[in-house]
Amino acid sequence: MEALGELLASDHKLTFEFFYKGLQELADPTVDRQELLYNASVLAHYAQVSTHAVSELPAPTSLTKVFDTFVLDTSRSADGEMMEAAGAQCLLLAGFFENQMRQRHAIRWYAEMGAGFYQRASAHQQSARKARLLSAIALRFEIWRQLHAQLSRELRDLPYLMARPASL
């Protein structure tokens, strides 16, 4: 039974490494390392945050929720952290969950909105280094969104490619 526990156990570091390696395999070898690290951290974060979290911003359930939270409610538009979260949520849902969202949402429109959120987050950032990173994510939002979507498709196909373990 201990082997099963190890198989199911995951922490932030392992989750981060999982997404980092996945994105790294798909990305162009010349991709900016900081952008790659950032994108892996977005996926790892939302893989471990509940949609019902109360101690932090919950993972979004749909792009409609992102719209309601960050567009209809304008009270957060000058908050850099909230704009970064909005951009990350657009990246997650329009990218990694593109297939699920495509039926009800205009993915390109949300991608443009996500890039705008990152640009606003960049403008409100105290750290020049972080501001440059967020601005770069905004500029290459569509590229990262497509990489997230590609990673999702490849992970979905993975169970069909893996051999079953002999026994547990």
C-alpha positions as CSV (number, residue, x, y, z in Angstrom):
1,M,0.0,0.0,0.0
2,E,2.9,2.4,0.5
3,A,3.8,2.2,-3.2
4,L,0.2,3.3,-4.0
5,G,0.6,6.3,-1.6
6,E,3.8,7.3,-3.3
7,L,2.2,7.0,-6.7
8,L,-0.7,9.3,-5.6
9,A,1.4,11.8,-3.5
10,S,2.3,15.1,-5.2
11,D,3.6,18.3,-3.8
12,H,4.0,21.7,-5.4
13,K,7.6,20.9,-6.5
14,L,6.6,17.7,-8.3
15,T,3.6,19.3,-9.9
16,F,5.7,22.2,-11.1
17,E,8.4,19.9,-12.5
18,F,5.6,17.9,-14.3
19,F,4.3,21.0,-16.1
20,Y,7.8,22.5,-16.7
21,K,9.0,19.3,-18.4
22,G,5.8,19.1,-20.5
23,L,6.0,22.7,-21.7
24,Q,9.8,22.4,-22.2
25,E,9.3,19.5,-24.5
26,L,6.8,21.4,-26.6
27,A,8.4,24.8,-26.6
28,D,10.9,26.1,-29.1
29,P,14.4,25.6,-27.6
30,T,15.0,29.3,-27.7
31,V,12.0,30.2,-25.5
32,D,12.8,32.5,-22.6
33,R,13.5,30.4,-19.5
34,Q,11.7,32.9,-17.2
35,E,8.6,32.7,-19.3
36,L,8.7,28.9,-19.3
37,L,9.1,28.9,-15.5
38,Y,6.2,31.3,-15.1
39,N,3.9,29.3,-17.3
40,A,4.7,26.0,-15.6
41,S,4.1,27.7,-12.2
42,V,0.6,28.9,-13.5
43,L,-0.4,25.4,-14.4
44,A,1.1,23.9,-11.2
45,H,-0.7,26.5,-9.1
46,Y,-4.1,25.9,-10.6
47,A,-3.6,22.1,-10.5
48,Q,-3.5,22.4,-6.7
49,V,-6.1,25.1,-6.0
50,S,-9.7,24.2,-5.5
51,T,-12.5,25.9,-7.3
52,H,-14.0,26.4,-3.8
53,A,-10.8,27.7,-2.1
54,V,-11.5,30.3,0.6
55,S,-8.0,31.2,1.8
56,E,-6.9,32.3,-1.7
57,L,-8.4,33.1,-5.1
58,P,-10.2,30.0,-6.2
59,A,-9.4,28.3,-9.5
60,P,-11.9,29.5,-12.1
61,T,-14.6,27.2,-13.4
62,S,-15.2,28.9,-16.7
63,L,-14.3,31.9,-18.7
64,T,-17.7,33.4,-17.8
65,K,-16.6,33.4,-14.2
66,V,-13.4,35.2,-15.2
67,F,-15.4,37.8,-17.1
68,D,-17.8,38.3,-14.2
69,T,-14.9,38.6,-11.7
70,F,-12.5,40.8,-13.5
71,V,-14.5,42.7,-16.2
72,L,-17.9,43.3,-14.8
73,D,-16.4,44.1,-11.4
74,T,-14.1,47.0,-12.3
75,S,-12.9,47.4,-8.6
76,R,-9.9,45.2,-9.3
77,S,-8.7,46.8,-12.6
78,A,-6.0,48.9,-10.8
79,D,-4.8,46.0,-8.7
80,G,-1.7,44.5,-10.4
81,E,-1.9,41.2,-8.5
82,M,-5.6,40.8,-9.5
83,M,-4.8,41.6,-13.1
84,E,-2.1,39.0,-13.1
85,A,-4.5,36.5,-11.7
86,A,-7.0,37.4,-14.3
87,G,-4.4,36.9,-17.1
88,A,-3.3,33.6,-15.6
89,Q,-6.9,32.4,-15.4
90,C,-7.5,33.3,-19.1
91,L,-4.3,31.5,-20.0
92,L,-5.4,28.4,-18.0
93,L,-8.9,28.2,-19.4
94,A,-8.4,29.5,-22.9
95,G,-5.2,27.4,-23.2
96,F,-5.1,24.2,-21.1
97,F,-8.9,23.9,-21.1
98,E,-9.4,25.2,-24.6
99,N,-11.3,22.2,-25.8
100,Q,-13.8,22.4,-22.9
101,M,-14.2,26.2,-23.2
102,R,-14.5,26.4,-27.0
103,Q,-18.1,25.2,-27.1
104,R,-19.3,28.2,-25.1
105,H,-16.7,30.9,-25.5
106,A,-14.8,32.9,-28.1
107,I,-11.3,31.7,-27.3
108,R,-9.5,34.4,-29.3
109,W,-11.4,37.1,-27.6
110,Y,-10.5,35.8,-24.2
111,A,-6.9,35.4,-25.3
112,E,-6.8,39.1,-26.2
113,M,-8.4,39.9,-22.9
114,G,-5.9,37.8,-21.1
115,A,-3.0,39.6,-22.8
116,G,-4.6,42.9,-21.8
117,F,-4.8,41.7,-18.2
118,Y,-1.1,40.8,-18.2
119,Q,-0.2,44.2,-19.8
120,R,-2.2,46.0,-17.0
121,A,-0.5,43.8,-14.4
122,S,2.8,44.8,-15.8
123,A,2.0,48.5,-15.6
124,H,1.1,48.2,-11.8
125,Q,4.2,46.1,-11.0
126,Q,6.8,47.5,-8.5
127,S,9.6,45.2,-9.7
128,A,11.0,46.1,-13.1
129,R,12.0,42.5,-13.6
130,K,8.5,41.2,-12.9
131,A,7.0,44.0,-15.0
132,R,9.2,42.9,-18.0
133,L,8.2,39.3,-17.5
134,L,4.5,40.1,-17.4
135,S,4.8,42.3,-20.4
136,A,6.6,39.5,-22.3
137,I,3.8,37.1,-21.4
138,A,1.3,39.6,-22.7
139,L,3.1,40.0,-26.0
140,R,3.4,36.2,-26.4
141,F,0.1,35.3,-24.8
142,E,-1.2,33.5,-27.9
143,I,2.0,31.4,-28.3
144,W,1.8,30.4,-24.6
145,R,-2.0,29.7,-24.9
146,Q,-1.4,27.4,-27.8
147,L,1.4,25.6,-25.9
148,H,-0.9,25.1,-22.9
149,A,-3.6,23.7,-25.3
150,Q,-1.1,21.4,-27.0
151,L,0.2,20.1,-23.6
152,S,-3.4,19.4,-22.6
153,R,-4.0,17.4,-25.7
154,E,-0.8,15.4,-25.3
155,L,-1.6,14.6,-21.7
156,R,-5.1,13.5,-22.6
157,D,-3.6,11.0,-25.0
158,L,-1.0,9.8,-22.6
159,P,-3.1,7.2,-20.8
160,Y,-3.4,5.4,-24.2
161,L,0.4,5.4,-24.6
162,M,1.4,4.2,-21.1
163,A,1.8,0.6,-20.3
164,R,-0.3,-0.7,-17.4
165,P,1.8,-1.6,-14.3
166,A,2.2,-5.3,-13.7
167,S,0.6,-5.1,-10.2
168,L,0.1,-2.7,-7.4
